[in-house]
Amino acid sequence: MTGKTTSKTTKDQAAAENPKVDPTDESNRIKDPDEWTTGAEPMTGAQASYLKTLSEQAKAPEAFEADLDKAEASKRIDALRKDTGKA
């Protein structure tokens, strides 16, 4: 053997070391917003924009509040997506 590694071996090794491709690793699963470590941070600009749009489409302007945290914004987005048939 010459000590060369094939690209397949390198890819296999990288996959074995990457928890995102490990089928037994559940740390990358979809988590409830209440379990987010950053859930108490202010909602992102993207969340604010989407929540505003969805609240207008659902004719529920009270669902949008500019000072929501990430977790609450996510919950409201999910509820409005269901209400508007986008879920």
Rosetta blueprint (number, residue, H / E / L):
1 M L
2 T L
3 G L
4 K L
5 T L
6 T L
7 S H
8 K H
9 T H
10 T H
11 K H
12 D H
13 Q H
14 A H
15 A H
16 A H
17 E H
18 N L
19 P L
20 K L
21 V L
22 D L
23 P L
24 T L
25 D L
26 E L
27 S L
28 N L
29 R L
30 I L
31 K L
32 D L
33 P H
34 D H
35 E H
36 W L
37 T L
38 T L
39 G L
40 A L
41 E L
42 P E
43 M L
44 T L
45 G H
46 A H
47 Q H
48 A H
49 S H
50 Y H
51 L H
52 K H
53 T H
54 L H
55 S H
56 E H
57 Q H
58 A L
59 K L
60 A L
61 P H
62 E H
63 A H
64 F L
65 E L
66 A L
67 D L
68 L L
69 D E
70 K H
71 A H
72 E H
73 A H
74 S H
75 K H
76 R H
77 I H
78 D H
79 A H
80 L H
81 R H
82 K H
83 D H
84 T L
85 G L
86 K L
87 A L
